Amino acid sequence: MARQLFGTDGIRGQAGEYPLDARTAHAVGAVLGEWAGQVQPGAEVVIGMDTRESGPWLAAQVAGGLRRRGVPVRFAGLITTPGVAWLTRSGPFVAGVMISASHNPFQDNGIKIFDHSGYKLPDELEHALEEKIFAQLDQDLEPQAAGLAVDEGLDRSYVDYLAGTAAGNLHGMRLVVDCANGAAAHLAPELFEKLGARVTPIACTPDGRNINEDCGALHVEALRLRVLAERAHAGVAFDGDADRAILVSERGAIIDGDCVLLIAGRALLGAGRLRGPNGCPTVVATVMSNLGLERAFTGLGVRLLRTAVGDKYVLEEMKRCGANLGGEQSGHVIFHDHATTGDGMLTALRVLEIAQRAGAGIDDLVRDLEIYPQRLVNVRVRNRKPLGELAQAGAEIRAAEQAFGAAGRVLVRFSGTEPLVRVMVEGPDLERVESFAGRIAQALHAELG
């Protein structure tokens, strides 16, 4: 048994197999219960889940472990990851647990834990809990599932909160909303209709197995075609746990996280509310964000700080430097004035209300954004040999970097959740970008595949 549980985004794996088996899920609940009782005796823990067929029994095992240690549990049922984070910090909860594997297929699942602040647990606490979970597993404790009844008021309070952050309404706006057959399926249409929009829902009929399947934020073509067919003002696509959003304009343009950062950053700057260190307006992004975004912000007098890939690292830098806006190209955007994590429903709401106030299409808001050609290639690998030890791939990477100089970028990294090496090449010339991306990917496949 591998002696590691927590990865870059909680505990993740295939449902039914270690570490997402019944014994381990129960042990996670029991150890979390011990910690919760020490932090705040008598305090409750809230649990939510997305629509995967494994969600109910995993939630029941975590709840069984918590109750085994005398910790009361309230069950939010189907709710988004940012919904659980908000409930945890706004309610009487010492911790929150989300059962989800985000954008992964239905066979996978995960356990994410938030403390009362609404933030994911810090690494040092995860490591401490991990050791106790291993000790619990070594005792061969028999798992005991707990019966769970959904507290219907919890998800509604989250929708009400999001609606309350809006400065205006969405009256007259026609939207197509793709919920990836996931956690936002019954929440997002309700939110936008509550604010006056007319909503056409798609991928809002989860069956436990169709989450993220050819729909949602990773597969936006169906949404794009539906927006054009319906002559809608915009479309929104979420992933399985709705912590990210990708939008589509009325003309069919894809509005990714980089576009959202520019739209929101410019609006906050104009209102005098874009914060940063020493009074310098700052936006936090990752190394994946396009060079065009950086140059657009430079032209506005806004500093762009880059972090490693992962909303966790974006949030850490935002907290460190005092920024209130940050995110990833993939659609995870953190509006720190309102949320402690990426929130797809909040992201879509902010963009739509900015467009509504401006009386413009959402692609009009980024018409001046010059996007440099960028190619992303995923290479499936069998091992994780250090990249610095790969002679052939290293030579191809250096060749690309020398060819582009300051006008381009090359990023090669291992995925934090899948057996993949991700290759990103960016530069002014599409043909050369594609050529270098292909050559680097081929070299990696030869040395690691």
NORCOR-V880891 format. One record per backbone hydrogen bond with DSSP energy under -1.0 kcal/mol. CO is the residue of the C=O (numbers start at 0). NH is the residue of the N-H. E is the energy in kcal/mol with one decimal. If there is no record, write none. Layout:
BEGIN
{{CO/NH/E} {CO/NH/E}}
END
This chain:
BEGIN
{{1/3/-1.4} {9/6/-3.4} {10/110/-2.3} {12/108/-2.7} {13/16/-2.1} {16/19/-3.2} {19/15/-2.8} {20/24/-2.4} {21/25/-2.4} {22/26/-2.3} {23/27/-2.6} {24/28/-2.1} {25/29/-2.4} {26/30/-2.6} {27/31/-2.6} {28/32/-2.2} {29/33/-1.9} {30/34/-2.3} {31/35/-2.9} {32/36/-2.4} {33/37/-1.4} {34/38/-2.2} {35/39/-2.8} {39/42/-2.2} {43/93/-2.6} {44/73/-2.2} {45/96/-2.7} {46/75/-3.1} {47/98/-2.4} {48/78/-2.1} {51/54/-1.8} {53/57/-1.9} {54/58/-2.9} {55/59/-2.1} {56/60/-1.8} {57/61/-2.4} {58/62/-2.6} {59/63/-2.0} {59/145/-2.0} {60/64/-2.1} {61/65/-2.1} {62/66/-2.8} {63/67/-1.7} {65/68/-1.0} {65/70/-2.3} {66/69/-1.9} {71/44/-1.9} {73/46/-2.3} {74/150/-3.3} {76/48/-2.2} {79/83/-1.9} {80/84/-2.2} {81/85/-2.4} {82/86/-2.5} {83/87/-2.4} {84/88/-1.7} {85/89/-2.1} {86/90/-2.1} {90/92/-1.1} {91/43/-1.3} {94/45/-1.8} {95/113/-2.9} {96/47/-2.6} {97/111/-2.7} {98/49/-1.9} {100/103/-2.5} {104/107/-1.7} {106/14/-2.5} {108/12/-2.1} {109/99/-1.1} {110/10/-2.4} {111/97/-2.7} {112/120/-1.5} {113/95/-2.4} {114/117/-2.5} {118/114/-2.2} {121/125/-2.3} {122/126/-2.5} {123/127/-1.8} {124/128/-2.7} {125/129/-2.5} {126/130/-1.8} {127/131/-1.3} {128/132/-2.3} {129/133/-2.3} {130/134/-1.9} {131/135/-2.2} {132/136/-2.5} {133/137/-2.2} {136/139/-1.6} {149/151/-1.1} {150/153/-1.7} {152/156/-1.8} {153/157/-1.4} {154/158/-2.0} {155/159/-2.5} {156/160/-1.9} {157/161/-2.3} {158/162/-2.5} {159/163/-1.9} {161/164/-1.3} {162/165/-1.2} {169/172/-2.0} {172/197/-2.8} {173/232/-2.1} {173/233/-1.3} {174/199/-2.7} {175/235/-2.4} {176/201/-2.7} {177/237/-2.5} {178/181/-2.3} {179/211/-2.4} {181/184/-1.8} {183/187/-2.4} {186/190/-2.3} {187/191/-2.3} {188/192/-2.3} {189/193/-2.2} {190/194/-1.1} {191/196/-2.4} {192/195/-1.6} {194/169/-3.3} {197/174/-2.8} {199/176/-2.2} {201/178/-1.7} {202/180/-3.4} {207/52/-2.0} {209/212/-1.7} {215/218/-1.8} {219/223/-2.7} {220/224/-2.5} {221/225/-2.0} {222/226/-2.6} {223/227/-2.0} {224/228/-2.4} {225/229/-2.8} {226/231/-2.1} {233/175/-1.7} {234/247/-2.4} {235/177/-3.4} {236/245/-2.4} {237/216/-1.5} {238/241/-1.2} {239/182/-3.2} {240/80/-1.9} {241/343/-2.0} {245/236/-2.9} {246/254/-3.5} {247/234/-2.4} {248/251/-2.0} {252/248/-2.6} {254/246/-2.4} {255/259/-2.3} {256/260/-2.4} {257/261/-1.9} {258/262/-2.7} {259/263/-3.1} {260/264/-2.7} {261/265/-2.5} {262/266/-1.7} {263/267/-2.8} {264/268/-2.4} {265/269/-2.5} {266/270/-1.5} {267/272/-3.2} {268/271/-1.5} {274/281/-1.7} {275/278/-1.1} {276/279/-2.1} {280/302/-2.5} {282/304/-2.5} {283/326/-2.2} {284/306/-1.3} {285/288/-1.5} {289/293/-1.4} {290/294/-2.3} {291/295/-2.1} {292/296/-2.4} {293/297/-2.1} {294/298/-1.9} {296/301/-2.9} {297/300/-1.3} {302/282/-2.6} {304/284/-3.4} {306/286/-1.9} {309/313/-1.7} {310/314/-2.6} {311/315/-2.0} {312/316/-2.0} {313/317/-2.4} {314/318/-2.6} {315/319/-2.0} {316/320/-2.6} {317/321/-1.6} {317/322/-1.1} {323/335/-1.3} {324/283/-1.8} {325/333/-3.6} {327/330/-1.9} {328/256/-2.4} {330/244/-1.4} {331/327/-3.2} {332/342/-1.4} {333/325/-1.4} {334/337/-2.2} {334/338/-2.1} {342/346/-2.6} {343/347/-2.6} {344/348/-2.1} {345/349/-2.5} {346/350/-2.2} {347/351/-2.7} {348/352/-2.3} {349/353/-1.9} {350/354/-2.3} {351/355/-2.4} {352/356/-2.3} {353/357/-2.0} {354/358/-1.2} {354/359/-1.9} {362/365/-1.1} {363/366/-1.1} {365/368/-1.7} {372/426/-2.0} {374/424/-2.0} {376/422/-3.0} {378/420/-2.5} {385/388/-1.9} {386/389/-1.7} {389/393/-2.2} {390/394/-2.0} {391/395/-1.8} {392/396/-2.5} {393/397/-2.4} {394/398/-2.0} {395/399/-1.9} {396/400/-2.4} {397/401/-2.3} {398/402/-1.9} {399/403/-2.2} {400/404/-2.3} {403/406/-1.7} {404/407/-1.0} {408/425/-2.7} {410/423/-3.0} {412/421/-3.6} {417/419/-2.3} {418/380/-2.1} {419/414/-2.6} {420/378/-2.9} {421/412/-2.2} {422/376/-2.6} {423/410/-3.0} {424/374/-2.6} {425/408/-2.2} {428/432/-2.3} {429/433/-2.7} {430/434/-2.0} {431/435/-2.7} {432/436/-2.4} {433/437/-2.3} {434/438/-2.2} {435/439/-2.6} {436/440/-2.3} {437/441/-2.3} {438/442/-2.0} {439/443/-2.3} {440/444/-2.4} {441/445/-2.0} {442/446/-1.7} {443/447/-2.6} {444/448/-1.8} {447/381/-2.4}}
END
